[in-house]
């Protein structure tokens, strides 16, 4: 759903579903979810300028270092 939000350029949808997916990745330790989220960052495009989306991107980047 976060990817759909990125395609629709809807930062609220990206952040809401993205944060849920980050929480799932942390709780489960799933590398698959973390990789999918890293792919989501590539789809942010112009949404990257939104501070909420930028913070989500930073959280996702932290998943790769854990």
Residue pairs with C-beta under 8 A, 6 or more apart in sequence:
1 13
1 17
2 13
2 14
2 16
2 17
2 18
2 21
2 40
3 40
3 43
4 13
5 11
5 12
5 13
5 14
5 16
5 17
5 18
6 14
6 40
6 43
6 44
6 45
6 47
7 43
9 45
9 46
9 47
11 47
11 50
11 52
11 53
14 40
14 44
14 47
14 53
14 56
15 52
15 53
15 56
18 37
18 40
18 56
18 60
19 56
19 59
21 33
21 36
21 37
21 40
22 37
22 56
22 59
22 60
22 63
24 30
24 33
25 33
25 34
25 37
25 63
26 63
26 66
34 60
34 63
34 64
37 60
37 63
38 60
38 61
38 63
38 64
40 60
41 57
41 60
41 61
44 53
44 57
47 53
48 54
48 57
